[in-house]
């Protein structure tokens, strides 16, 4: 089983702000900037075949580039911070792309 989601990479011009937030929360094992992402759709646990099918369907989705901006951030974890999250400002383009991932 594979625990999968569809995501976009966070634009590099937003990395510094998220890295600063991580640096302000000591004691956690933070992810490198290359792993920052915007989750579009969580699929959950999938078999190898389901994962391959979803990959094929998602690979067919195309969209024009669009702007992404952050409007809030925080962290979560059981007792100590273990992950930073950022709320992305909604846009028609982001909603459309998310809906297309949902349909896959």
C-alpha positions in Angstrom: 0.0 0.0 0.0 1.1 3.5 -0.8 -0.1 6.6 1.2 -0.4 9.2 -1.6 -1.5 12.7 -2.4 -1.3 15.1 -5.3 0.7 18.2 -4.7 2.5 21.2 -6.3 6.0 22.3 -5.3 6.1 25.5 -3.3 7.6 28.3 -5.4 11.2 29.0 -4.4 10.4 32.6 -3.7 8.3 31.5 -0.8 10.9 29.2 0.7 12.6 31.8 2.9 9.5 32.7 4.8 8.7 29.0 5.6 12.3 28.3 6.5 12.3 31.3 8.9 9.1 29.8 10.5 10.9 26.4 10.9 14.0 28.1 12.4 11.8 29.9 15.0 10.5 26.5 16.3 13.5 24.6 17.6 13.7 20.9 18.5 12.0 19.4 15.4 13.4 17.6 12.5 12.5 19.9 9.6 12.1 19.0 5.9 14.4 20.5 3.3 12.9 23.2 1.1 12.8 20.9 -1.9 10.1 18.9 0.0 7.8 21.9 0.6 4.6 21.3 -1.3 1.0 22.4 -1.7 -1.4 19.5 -1.2 -4.1 19.5 -3.8 -5.8 16.1 -3.0 -5.1 13.4 -0.4 -5.8 10.0 -1.8 -5.0 7.9 1.2 -3.8 4.3 1.0 -3.7 2.9 -2.5 -2.5 -0.4 -4.0 0.3 -0.4 -6.5 -2.2 -0.7 -9.3 -4.3 2.2 -8.0 -1.2 4.4 -7.6 -0.1 3.7 -11.1 -3.6 4.5 -12.5 -3.8 7.8 -10.5 -0.3 8.7 -11.7 -1.4 8.2 -15.3 -4.5 10.3 -14.8 -2.7 13.1 -13.0 0.0 13.1 -15.7 -2.7 14.1 -18.2 -3.7 17.3 -16.3 -2.4 20.5 -17.8 -2.8 24.1 -16.7 -1.3 27.5 -17.3 1.1 28.8 -14.7 -0.5 30.9 -11.9 0.5 32.9 -8.9 0.5 31.4 -5.4 0.6 33.5 -2.2 0.6 32.5 1.5 -1.9 34.1 3.9 -1.1 32.3 7.2 1.1 29.7 8.7 1.6 27.5 11.7 2.8 24.1 12.9 1.5 20.8 14.1 2.8 17.9 16.1 1.8 15.8 19.1 3.8 17.7 21.8 6.5 19.4 19.8 6.4 21.0 16.3 7.0 18.3 13.7 5.7 20.0 10.5 5.1 23.6 9.4 1.9 24.3 7.4 1.0 27.4 5.3 -2.4 28.4 4.2 -2.4 29.3 0.5 -4.7 32.1 -0.7 -7.5 30.6 -2.7 -7.7 31.3 -6.4 -9.9 30.1 -9.3 -6.8 28.5 -10.8 -6.0 26.6 -7.6 -9.6 25.5 -7.1 -9.8 24.3 -10.7 -6.6 22.3 -10.5 -7.6 20.7 -7.2 -11.0 19.8 -8.7 -9.3 18.1 -11.6 -7.1 16.1 -9.2 -10.3 15.1 -7.3 -11.8 13.8 -10.5 -8.8 11.7 -11.3 
